[in-house]
Amino acid sequence: MTHVAVEFDRSAWQQDLNTIIPLDRLEEMAADGEIASVADEHYSFMGAADPVTMEKSARAVAAKMKQEGVNTVFLIPI
């Protein structure tokens, strides 16, 4: 995972990606039967993006997730 802003503090997620996207916890929940599964693909958008471009990209990602059968998403601010 990367982040383009040079002033962004990467130290926490470089040590443990679960601090920003809790994939290990989600996998544990799936293994315990608390959730059905965890998607193979994960997406992130930079908040400072142009709204028109962001909407186009978000719609494309939403369509792809719908096609893949994703029925729940986590929106996690970073």
N, CA, C and O atoms as a CHARMM CRD file, in Angstrom:
* protein
*
  312
    1    1 MET  N      0.83500  -1.16000   0.00000 PROA 1      0.00000
    2    1 MET  CA     0.00000   0.00000   0.00000 PROA 1      0.00000
    3    1 MET  C      0.88500   1.23000   0.00000 PROA 1      0.00000
    4    1 MET  O      1.96800   1.23100   0.58500 PROA 1      0.00000
    5    2 THR  N      0.41600   2.27400  -0.66000 PROA 2      0.00000
    6    2 THR  CA     1.17700   3.51300  -0.73400 PROA 2      0.00000
    7    2 THR  C      0.27900   4.70100  -0.42000 PROA 2      0.00000
    8    2 THR  O     -0.94400   4.57600  -0.36200 PROA 2      0.00000
    9    3 HSD  N      0.90100   5.84200  -0.22000 PROA 3      0.00000
   10    3 HSD  CA     0.18600   7.10100  -0.02900 PROA 3      0.00000
   11    3 HSD  C      1.05600   8.17000  -0.65500 PROA 3      0.00000
   12    3 HSD  O      2.26100   8.21000  -0.40700 PROA 3      0.00000
   13    4 VAL  N      0.46000   9.04500  -1.47300 PROA 4      0.00000
   14    4 VAL  CA     1.25700   9.99500  -2.24200 PROA 4      0.00000
   15    4 VAL  C      1.72500  11.20800  -1.44700 PROA 4      0.00000
   16    4 VAL  O      2.72800  11.81600  -1.82300 PROA 4      0.00000
   17    5 ALA  N      1.05300  11.58400  -0.37700 PROA 5      0.00000
   18    5 ALA  CA     1.43500  12.77400   0.38600 PROA 5      0.00000
   19    5 ALA  C      2.70000  12.49600   1.20100 PROA 5      0.00000
   20    5 ALA  O      2.73800  11.55900   1.99900 PROA 5      0.00000
   21    6 VAL  N      3.73200  13.31600   0.99300 PROA 6      0.00000
   22    6 VAL  CA     5.00100  13.08900   1.68800 PROA 6      0.00000
   23    6 VAL  C      4.88000  13.31300   3.19000 PROA 6      0.00000
   24    6 VAL  O      5.62600  12.71100   3.96300 PROA 6      0.00000
   25    7 GLU  N      3.94400  14.17600   3.62100 PROA 7      0.00000
   26    7 GLU  CA     3.79900  14.46000   5.04600 PROA 7      0.00000
   27    7 GLU  C      2.93600  13.42700   5.78600 PROA 7      0.00000
   28    7 GLU  O      2.79200  13.50900   7.00600 PROA 7      0.00000
   29    8 PHE  N      2.36900  12.46600   5.07000 PROA 8      0.00000
   30    8 PHE  CA     1.51100  11.45100   5.68100 PROA 8      0.00000
   31    8 PHE  C      2.35600  10.47200   6.48900 PROA 8      0.00000
   32    8 PHE  O      3.31300   9.90000   5.96700 PROA 8      0.00000
   33    9 ASP  N      2.00800  10.27800   7.75600 PROA 9      0.00000
   34    9 ASP  CA     2.74500   9.36400   8.63800 PROA 9      0.00000
   35    9 ASP  C      2.36500   7.92000   8.31300 PROA 9      0.00000
   36    9 ASP  O      1.23900   7.49600   8.57200 PROA 9      0.00000
   37   10 ARG  N      3.29600   7.17800   7.75400 PROA 10     0.00000
   38   10 ARG  CA     3.06300   5.79500   7.33200 PROA 10     0.00000
   39   10 ARG  C      3.47100   4.76800   8.39500 PROA 10     0.00000
   40   10 ARG  O      3.24200   3.57200   8.21700 PROA 10     0.00000
   41   11 SER  N      4.06500   5.22100   9.48000 PROA 11     0.00000
   42   11 SER  CA     4.69700   4.30000  10.42800 PROA 11     0.00000
   43   11 SER  C      3.74400   3.24900  10.99200 PROA 11     0.00000
   44   11 SER  O      4.12300   2.08200  11.10000 PROA 11     0.00000
   45   12 ALA  N      2.53000   3.62500  11.35200 PROA 12     0.00000
   46   12 ALA  CA     1.61200   2.65300  11.96500 PROA 12     0.00000
   47   12 ALA  C      1.24000   1.54500  10.99400 PROA 12     0.00000
   48   12 ALA  O      1.36400   0.36700  11.32800 PROA 12     0.00000
   49   13 TRP  N      0.78600   1.90400   9.79900 PROA 13     0.00000
   50   13 TRP  CA     0.35400   0.84400   8.89200 PROA 13     0.00000
   51   13 TRP  C      1.50700   0.09200   8.26200 PROA 13     0.00000
   52   13 TRP  O      1.31500  -1.02200   7.77400 PROA 13     0.00000
   53   14 GLN  N      2.69800   0.66500   8.25600 PROA 14     0.00000
   54   14 GLN  CA     3.84100  -0.09700   7.77200 PROA 14     0.00000
   55   14 GLN  C      4.21300  -1.19100   8.77000 PROA 14     0.00000
   56   14 GLN  O      4.75100  -2.22900   8.38400 PROA 14     0.00000
   57   15 GLN  N      3.92900  -0.96300  10.04500 PROA 15     0.00000
   58   15 GLN  CA     4.17400  -1.98000  11.06600 PROA 15     0.00000
   59   15 GLN  C      3.02200  -2.97100  11.14300 PROA 15     0.00000
   60   15 GLN  O      3.23400  -4.16100  11.37700 PROA 15     0.00000
   61   16 ASP  N      1.78600  -2.47300  10.94500 PROA 16     0.00000
   62   16 ASP  CA     0.61000  -3.34000  11.05000 PROA 16     0.00000
   63   16 ASP  C     -0.51100  -2.77400  10.18800 PROA 16     0.00000
   64   16 ASP  O     -1.17700  -1.81400  10.57600 PROA 16     0.00000
   65   17 LEU  N     -0.71400  -3.36800   9.02900 PROA 17     0.00000
   66   17 LEU  CA    -1.74400  -2.89700   8.09900 PROA 17     0.00000
   67   17 LEU  C     -3.13000  -2.90000   8.73600 PROA 17     0.00000
   68   17 LEU  O     -4.00400  -2.14300   8.31400 PROA 17     0.00000
   69   18 ASN  N     -3.33800  -3.73500   9.73700 PROA 18     0.00000
   70   18 ASN  CA    -4.63900  -3.81100  10.40400 PROA 18     0.00000
   71   18 ASN  C     -5.02400  -2.51800  11.11800 PROA 18     0.00000
   72   18 ASN  O     -6.17900  -2.35500  11.51100 PROA 18     0.00000
   73   19 THR  N     -4.07400  -1.59400  11.29200 PROA 19     0.00000
   74   19 THR  CA    -4.41800  -0.32100  11.91800 PROA 19     0.00000
   75   19 THR  C     -5.28800   0.53300  11.01100 PROA 19     0.00000
   76   19 THR  O     -5.97300   1.43400  11.49500 PROA 19     0.00000
   77   20 ILE  N     -5.28000   0.27500   9.70900 PROA 20     0.00000
   78   20 ILE  CA    -6.13700   1.04600   8.80600 PROA 20     0.00000
   79   20 ILE  C     -7.15800   0.19900   8.06500 PROA 20     0.00000
   80   20 ILE  O     -8.23400   0.69500   7.73200 PROA 20     0.00000
   81   21 ILE  N     -6.85700  -1.04200   7.80300 PROA 21     0.00000
   82   21 ILE  CA    -7.83400  -1.94700   7.19100 PROA 21     0.00000
   83   21 ILE  C     -7.68700  -3.29800   7.88600 PROA 21     0.00000
   84   21 ILE  O     -6.72300  -4.02200   7.63700 PROA 21     0.00000
   85   22 PRO  N     -8.62500  -3.63700   8.74400 PROA 22     0.00000
   86   22 PRO  CA    -8.47200  -4.79500   9.63600 PROA 22     0.00000
   87   22 PRO  C     -8.69800  -6.14600   8.95300 PROA 22     0.00000
   88   22 PRO  O     -9.59100  -6.89900   9.34000 PROA 22     0.00000
   89   23 LEU  N     -7.89200  -6.44500   7.94700 PROA 23     0.00000
   90   23 LEU  CA    -8.08100  -7.68400   7.18800 PROA 23     0.00000
   91   23 LEU  C     -7.90700  -8.93500   8.04100 PROA 23     0.00000
   92   23 LEU  O     -8.66400  -9.89500   7.89300 PROA 23     0.00000
   93   24 ASP  N     -6.92300  -8.93500   8.92900 PROA 24     0.00000
   94   24 ASP  CA    -6.73600 -10.11300   9.78300 PROA 24     0.00000
   95   24 ASP  C     -7.96000 -10.35000  10.66100 PROA 24     0.00000
   96   24 ASP  O     -8.39800 -11.48800  10.82300 PROA 24     0.00000
   97   25 ARG  N     -8.51400  -9.27400  11.22900 PROA 25     0.00000
   98   25 ARG  CA    -9.71000  -9.41900  12.07000 PROA 25     0.00000
   99   25 ARG  C    -10.89300  -9.90600  11.24200 PROA 25     0.00000
  100   25 ARG  O    -11.66500 -10.74700  11.70200 PROA 25     0.00000
  101   26 LEU  N    -11.04300  -9.38700  10.02200 PROA 26     0.00000
  102   26 LEU  CA   -12.13800  -9.82700   9.15400 PROA 26     0.00000
  103   26 LEU  C    -11.97600 -11.29500   8.77800 PROA 26     0.00000
  104   26 LEU  O    -12.95500 -12.04100   8.75000 PROA 26     0.00000
  105   27 GLU  N    -10.74200 -11.71500   8.48800 PROA 27     0.00000
  106   27 GLU  CA   -10.49100 -13.12600   8.17100 PROA 27     0.00000
  107   27 GLU  C    -10.82000 -14.01400   9.36900 PROA 27     0.00000
  108   27 GLU  O    -11.37400 -15.10100   9.20700 PROA 27     0.00000
  109   28 GLU  N    -10.47800 -13.54900  10.57400 PROA 28     0.00000
  110   28 GLU  CA   -10.82500 -14.29700  11.78600 PROA 28     0.00000
  111   28 GLU  C    -12.34000 -14.41000  11.93200 PROA 28     0.00000
  112   28 GLU  O    -12.85400 -15.47200  12.28100 PROA 28     0.00000
  113   29 MET  N    -13.05500 -13.31500  11.66500 PROA 29     0.00000
  114   29 MET  CA   -14.51600 -13.33500  11.75600 PROA 29     0.00000
  115   29 MET  C    -15.10800 -14.30700  10.74100 PROA 29     0.00000
  116   29 MET  O    -16.07600 -15.00600  11.03900 PROA 29     0.00000
  117   30 ALA  N    -14.53000 -14.35100   9.55200 PROA 30     0.00000
  118   30 ALA  CA   -15.00600 -15.29300   8.53200 PROA 30     0.00000
  119   30 ALA  C    -14.73000 -16.72800   8.97100 PROA 30     0.00000
  120   30 ALA  O    -15.58300 -17.60200   8.81300 PROA 30     0.00000
  121   31 ALA  N    -13.55400 -16.97100   9.51600 PROA 31     0.00000
  122   31 ALA  CA   -13.20500 -18.32000   9.98000 PROA 31     0.00000
  123   31 ALA  C    -14.11900 -18.78000  11.11600 PROA 31     0.00000
  124   31 ALA  O    -14.42000 -19.96700  11.23700 PROA 31     0.00000
  125   32 ASP  N    -14.55600 -17.83300  11.94700 PROA 32     0.00000
  126   32 ASP  CA   -15.45100 -18.15000  13.06900 PROA 32     0.00000
  127   32 ASP  C    -16.92000 -18.19500  12.66000 PROA 32     0.00000
  128   32 ASP  O    -17.78700 -18.48600  13.48400 PROA 32     0.00000
  129   33 GLY  N    -17.20300 -17.90600  11.38400 PROA 33     0.00000
  130   33 GLY  CA   -18.57700 -17.93200  10.90300 PROA 33     0.00000
  131   33 GLY  C    -19.39100 -16.69500  11.25400 PROA 33     0.00000
  132   33 GLY  O    -20.61000 -16.68700  11.07900 PROA 33     0.00000
  133   34 GLU  N    -18.73500 -15.65500  11.74700 PROA 34     0.00000
  134   34 GLU  CA   -19.44300 -14.42000  12.09300 PROA 34     0.00000
  135   34 GLU  C    -19.83700 -13.63300  10.85100 PROA 34     0.00000
  136   34 GLU  O    -20.85100 -12.93500  10.84900 PROA 34     0.00000
  137   35 ILE  N    -19.03800 -13.74500   9.79900 PROA 35     0.00000
  138   35 ILE  CA   -19.35500 -13.16900   8.49200 PROA 35     0.00000
  139   35 ILE  C    -19.11100 -14.25600   7.45200 PROA 35     0.00000
  140   35 ILE  O    -18.38800 -15.21900   7.70700 PROA 35     0.00000
  141   36 ALA  N    -19.71600 -14.09600   6.28800 PROA 36     0.00000
  142   36 ALA  CA   -19.60600 -15.14700   5.26800 PROA 36     0.00000
  143   36 ALA  C    -18.19300 -15.26100   4.70200 PROA 36     0.00000
  144   36 ALA  O    -17.63800 -16.35700   4.63200 PROA 36     0.00000
  145   37 SER  N    -17.61100 -14.13700   4.30100 PROA 37     0.00000
  146   37 SER  CA   -16.28600 -14.17100   3.68400 PROA 37     0.00000
  147   37 SER  C    -15.73300 -12.76000   3.58400 PROA 37     0.00000
  148   37 SER  O    -16.41300 -11.78100   3.89100 PROA 37     0.00000
  149   38 VAL  N    -14.48700 -12.67800   3.14800 PROA 38     0.00000
  150   38 VAL  CA   -13.81700 -11.40800   2.91300 PROA 38     0.00000
  151   38 VAL  C    -13.48500 -11.35800   1.42700 PROA 38     0.00000
  152   38 VAL  O    -12.96600 -12.32600   0.87200 PROA 38     0.00000
  153   39 ALA  N    -13.78000 -10.24700   0.79100 PROA 39     0.00000
  154   39 ALA  CA   -13.52800 -10.09900  -0.64300 PROA 39     0.00000
  155   39 ALA  C    -12.03900 -10.22400  -0.95300 PROA 39     0.00000
  156   39 ALA  O    -11.18600  -9.91400  -0.12200 PROA 39     0.00000
  157   40 ASP  N    -11.74900 -10.68300  -2.16200 PROA 40     0.00000
  158   40 ASP  CA   -10.36100 -10.79900  -2.61200 PROA 40     0.00000
  159   40 ASP  C     -9.75200  -9.43800  -2.93300 PROA 40     0.00000
  160   40 ASP  O     -8.54500  -9.24700  -2.79100 PROA 40     0.00000
  161   41 GLU  N    -10.57800  -8.50000  -3.36300 PROA 41     0.00000
  162   41 GLU  CA   -10.11700  -7.16600  -3.76700 PROA 41     0.00000
  163   41 GLU  C    -10.51900  -6.13900  -2.71600 PROA 41     0.00000
  164   41 GLU  O    -11.59000  -6.24100  -2.11800 PROA 41     0.00000
  165   42 HSD  N     -9.64900  -5.14300  -2.49200 PROA 42     0.00000
  166   42 HSD  CA    -9.91900  -4.06100  -1.54300 PROA 42     0.00000
  167   42 HSD  C     -9.56200  -2.75200  -2.23200 PROA 42     0.00000
  168   42 HSD  O     -8.60300  -2.69800  -3.00100 PROA 42     0.00000
  169   43 TYR  N    -10.32100  -1.70200  -1.96400 PROA 43     0.00000
  170   43 TYR  CA   -10.16700  -0.44400  -2.68300 PROA 43     0.00000
  171   43 TYR  C     -9.97000   0.71000  -1.71700 PROA 43     0.00000
  172   43 TYR  O    -10.44600   0.68200  -0.58200 PROA 43     0.00000
  173   44 SER  N     -9.26500   1.72000  -2.18500 PROA 44     0.00000
  174   44 SER  CA    -9.04200   2.91800  -1.39000 PROA 44     0.00000
  175   44 SER  C     -9.04900   4.12800  -2.31600 PROA 44     0.00000
  176   44 SER  O     -8.57200   4.06200  -3.44900 PROA 44     0.00000
  177   45 PHE  N     -9.59300   5.22200  -1.82100 PROA 45     0.00000
  178   45 PHE  CA    -9.61800   6.47200  -2.57700 PROA 45     0.00000
  179   45 PHE  C     -8.97600   7.56900  -1.74500 PROA 45     0.00000
  180   45 PHE  O     -9.16800   7.63100  -0.53100 PROA 45     0.00000
  181   46 MET  N     -8.21800   8.42900  -2.40000 PROA 46     0.00000
  182   46 MET  CA    -7.63000   9.57100  -1.72100 PROA 46     0.00000
  183   46 MET  C     -8.69100  10.65700  -1.57100 PROA 46     0.00000
  184   46 MET  O     -9.35600  11.00800  -2.54600 PROA 46     0.00000
  185   47 GLY  N     -8.85200  11.18300  -0.38200 PROA 47     0.00000
  186   47 GLY  CA    -9.89800  12.16100  -0.11400 PROA 47     0.00000
  187   47 GLY  C     -9.76200  13.47700  -0.84900 PROA 47     0.00000
  188   47 GLY  O    -10.76200  14.16900  -1.04000 PROA 47     0.00000
  189   48 ALA  N     -8.57200  13.84600  -1.26500 PROA 48     0.00000
  190   48 ALA  CA    -8.37000  15.12900  -1.92500 PROA 48     0.00000
  191   48 ALA  C     -8.56200  15.05500  -3.44200 PROA 48     0.00000
  192   48 ALA  O     -8.17300  15.97800  -4.15800 PROA 48     0.00000
  193   49 ALA  N     -9.15100  13.98100  -3.93100 PROA 49     0.00000
  194   49 ALA  CA    -9.34500  13.81700  -5.37700 PROA 49     0.00000
  195   49 ALA  C    -10.45900  14.72500  -5.88700 PROA 49     0.00000
  196   49 ALA  O    -11.33700  15.13800  -5.12800 PROA 49     0.00000
  197   50 ASP  N    -10.41200  15.02700  -7.16500 PROA 50     0.00000
  198   50 ASP  CA   -11.45300  15.80900  -7.82400 PROA 50     0.00000
  199   50 ASP  C    -12.79100  15.07700  -7.69400 PROA 50     0.00000
  200   50 ASP  O    -12.87200  13.89700  -8.03300 PROA 50     0.00000
  201   51 PRO  N    -13.84700  15.75100  -7.20800 PROA 51     0.00000
  202   51 PRO  CA   -15.13900  15.08100  -7.00500 PROA 51     0.00000
  203   51 PRO  C    -15.71100  14.42300  -8.26100 PROA 51     0.00000
  204   51 PRO  O    -16.31000  13.35100  -8.16800 PROA 51     0.00000
  205   52 VAL  N    -15.54300  15.02900  -9.41100 PROA 52     0.00000
  206   52 VAL  CA   -16.06800  14.44100 -10.64900 PROA 52     0.00000
  207   52 VAL  C    -15.32900  13.14200 -10.96200 PROA 52     0.00000
  208   52 VAL  O    -15.95000  12.13200 -11.29600 PROA 52     0.00000
  209   53 THR  N    -14.01800  13.17400 -10.85400 PROA 53     0.00000
  210   53 THR  CA   -13.21100  11.97500 -11.08000 PROA 53     0.00000
  211   53 THR  C    -13.52500  10.92000 -10.02600 PROA 53     0.00000
  212   53 THR  O    -13.64900   9.73700 -10.34300 PROA 53     0.00000
  213   54 MET  N    -13.65300  11.34900  -8.77700 PROA 54     0.00000
  214   54 MET  CA   -13.95100  10.43400  -7.67400 PROA 54     0.00000
  215   54 MET  C    -15.28000   9.72400  -7.90800 PROA 54     0.00000
  216   54 MET  O    -15.37300   8.51200  -7.71200 PROA 54     0.00000
  217   55 GLU  N    -16.30300  10.45800  -8.32200 PROA 55     0.00000
  218   55 GLU  CA   -17.60700   9.83600  -8.53800 PROA 55     0.00000
  219   55 GLU  C    -17.53400   8.78800  -9.64400 PROA 55     0.00000
  220   55 GLU  O    -18.10500   7.70500  -9.51500 PROA 55     0.00000
  221   56 LYS  N    -16.84400   9.10500 -10.71600 PROA 56     0.00000
  222   56 LYS  CA   -16.70100   8.15600 -11.82800 PROA 56     0.00000
  223   56 LYS  C    -15.99200   6.88100 -11.35400 PROA 56     0.00000
  224   56 LYS  O    -16.42700   5.76900 -11.65500 PROA 56     0.00000
  225   57 SER  N    -14.91300   7.05600 -10.62000 PROA 57     0.00000
  226   57 SER  CA   -14.16400   5.90500 -10.11300 PROA 57     0.00000
  227   57 SER  C    -14.97900   5.11700  -9.09200 PROA 57     0.00000
  228   57 SER  O    -14.97700   3.88700  -9.10900 PROA 57     0.00000
  229   58 ALA  N    -15.67400   5.82600  -8.20400 PROA 58     0.00000
  230   58 ALA  CA   -16.47500   5.15700  -7.17800 PROA 58     0.00000
  231   58 ALA  C    -17.59600   4.33800  -7.80700 PROA 58     0.00000
  232   58 ALA  O    -17.87800   3.22700  -7.36000 PROA 58     0.00000
  233   59 ARG  N    -18.23100   4.87300  -8.83100 PROA 59     0.00000
  234   59 ARG  CA   -19.29100   4.12800  -9.51700 PROA 59     0.00000
  235   59 ARG  C    -18.72600   2.86900 -10.18100 PROA 59     0.00000
  236   59 ARG  O    -19.36200   1.81500 -10.15800 PROA 59     0.00000
  237   60 ALA  N    -17.54000   2.97700 -10.76700 PROA 60     0.00000
  238   60 ALA  CA   -16.91500   1.81600 -11.41000 PROA 60     0.00000
  239   60 ALA  C    -16.57000   0.74400 -10.37500 PROA 60     0.00000
  240   60 ALA  O    -16.80100  -0.44300 -10.60700 PROA 60     0.00000
  241   61 VAL  N    -16.02300   1.16100  -9.24100 PROA 61     0.00000
  242   61 VAL  CA   -15.68700   0.20600  -8.18400 PROA 61     0.00000
  243   61 VAL  C    -16.95900  -0.41800  -7.61600 PROA 61     0.00000
  244   61 VAL  O    -16.99800  -1.62400  -7.37400 PROA 61     0.00000
  245   62 ALA  N    -17.99800   0.38600  -7.40000 PROA 62     0.00000
  246   62 ALA  CA   -19.26600  -0.14000  -6.87900 PROA 62     0.00000
  247   62 ALA  C    -19.85600  -1.17500  -7.83200 PROA 62     0.00000
  248   62 ALA  O    -20.35800  -2.20800  -7.39000 PROA 62     0.00000
  249   63 ALA  N    -19.79900  -0.90700  -9.12600 PROA 63     0.00000
  250   63 ALA  CA   -20.31500  -1.86500 -10.11100 PROA 63     0.00000
  251   63 ALA  C    -19.51600  -3.16600 -10.06500 PROA 63     0.00000
  252   63 ALA  O    -20.08700  -4.25400 -10.14400 PROA 63     0.00000
  253   64 LYS  N    -18.19200  -3.05100  -9.93600 PROA 64     0.00000
  254   64 LYS  CA   -17.34600  -4.24700  -9.86500 PROA 64     0.00000
  255   64 LYS  C    -17.65500  -5.05300  -8.60400 PROA 64     0.00000
  256   64 LYS  O    -17.74900  -6.27900  -8.65700 PROA 64     0.00000
  257   65 MET  N    -17.81300  -4.36700  -7.47500 PROA 65     0.00000
  258   65 MET  CA   -18.12200  -5.07500  -6.23000 PROA 65     0.00000
  259   65 MET  C    -19.48900  -5.74700  -6.31600 PROA 65     0.00000
  260   65 MET  O    -19.66100  -6.87100  -5.84500 PROA 65     0.00000
  261   66 LYS  N    -20.44700  -5.07100  -6.90600 PROA 66     0.00000
  262   66 LYS  CA   -21.77700  -5.66800  -7.06100 PROA 66     0.00000
  263   66 LYS  C    -21.69100  -6.92400  -7.92100 PROA 66     0.00000
  264   66 LYS  O    -22.31600  -7.93900  -7.61600 PROA 66     0.00000
  265   67 GLN  N    -20.91600  -6.84600  -8.99300 PROA 67     0.00000
  266   67 GLN  CA   -20.72300  -7.98800  -9.88500 PROA 67     0.00000
  267   67 GLN  C    -20.05900  -9.15200  -9.14200 PROA 67     0.00000
  268   67 GLN  O    -20.35100 -10.31500  -9.42200 PROA 67     0.00000
  269   68 GLU  N    -19.17300  -8.84100  -8.20200 PROA 68     0.00000
  270   68 GLU  CA   -18.47600  -9.86400  -7.42300 PROA 68     0.00000
  271   68 GLU  C    -19.32400 -10.40800  -6.27500 PROA 68     0.00000
  272   68 GLU  O    -18.90400 -11.33600  -5.58300 PROA 68     0.00000
  273   69 GLY  N    -20.51300  -9.83900  -6.06600 PROA 69     0.00000
  274   69 GLY  CA   -21.39800 -10.32100  -5.01400 PROA 69     0.00000
  275   69 GLY  C    -21.13800  -9.73300  -3.63800 PROA 69     0.00000
  276   69 GLY  O    -21.61900 -10.26300  -2.63700 PROA 69     0.00000
  277   70 VAL  N    -20.38300  -8.64600  -3.57800 PROA 70     0.00000
  278   70 VAL  CA   -20.12800  -7.98500  -2.29600 PROA 70     0.00000
  279   70 VAL  C    -21.44000  -7.37400  -1.80600 PROA 70     0.00000
  280   70 VAL  O    -22.12800  -6.68600  -2.56000 PROA 70     0.00000
  281   71 ASN  N    -21.78400  -7.62600  -0.54400 PROA 71     0.00000
  282   71 ASN  CA   -23.03400  -7.06300  -0.03000 PROA 71     0.00000
  283   71 ASN  C    -22.84800  -6.15200   1.17900 PROA 71     0.00000
  284   71 ASN  O    -23.82100  -5.59400   1.68700 PROA 71     0.00000
  285   72 THR  N    -21.62200  -5.99700   1.64100 PROA 72     0.00000
  286   72 THR  CA   -21.32600  -5.09900   2.75700 PROA 72     0.00000
  287   72 THR  C    -19.95500  -4.48200   2.53100 PROA 72     0.00000
  288   72 THR  O    -19.03000  -5.15800   2.08000 PROA 72     0.00000
  289   73 VAL  N    -19.82500  -3.20400   2.84300 PROA 73     0.00000
  290   73 VAL  CA   -18.51900  -2.54300   2.73200 PROA 73     0.00000
  291   73 VAL  C    -18.21700  -1.80100   4.02700 PROA 73     0.00000
  292   73 VAL  O    -19.12600  -1.41900   4.76300 PROA 73     0.00000
  293   74 PHE  N    -16.94500  -1.60300   4.29300 PROA 74     0.00000
  294   74 PHE  CA   -16.50300  -0.76700   5.39600 PROA 74     0.00000
  295   74 PHE  C    -15.88700   0.47600   4.78700 PROA 74     0.00000
  296   74 PHE  O    -14.98500   0.38200   3.95500 PROA 74     0.00000
  297   75 LEU  N    -16.36500   1.63600   5.19400 PROA 75     0.00000
  298   75 LEU  CA   -15.77700   2.90200   4.77300 PROA 75     0.00000
  299   75 LEU  C    -14.91600   3.38900   5.92900 PROA 75     0.00000
  300   75 LEU  O    -15.42700   3.77000   6.98300 PROA 75     0.00000
  301   76 ILE  N    -13.60400   3.37200   5.72000 PROA 76     0.00000
  302   76 ILE  CA   -12.66700   3.64600   6.80300 PROA 76     0.00000
  303   76 ILE  C    -11.85400   4.89000   6.46400 PROA 76     0.00000
  304   76 ILE  O    -11.04800   4.85700   5.53400 PROA 76     0.00000
  305   77 PRO  N    -12.04900   5.99100   7.20200 PROA 77     0.00000
  306   77 PRO  CA   -11.24200   7.18600   6.93000 PROA 77     0.00000
  307   77 PRO  C     -9.80700   6.97200   7.39900 PROA 77     0.00000
  308   77 PRO  O     -9.56500   6.38200   8.45200 PROA 77     0.00000
  309   78 ILE  N     -8.88300   7.44900   6.61900 PROA 78     0.00000
  310   78 ILE  CA    -7.46900   7.30600   6.96900 PROA 78     0.00000
  311   78 ILE  C     -6.85100   8.68500   7.03800 PROA 78     0.00000
  312   78 ILE  O     -5.65900   8.81400   7.31900 PROA 78     0.00000
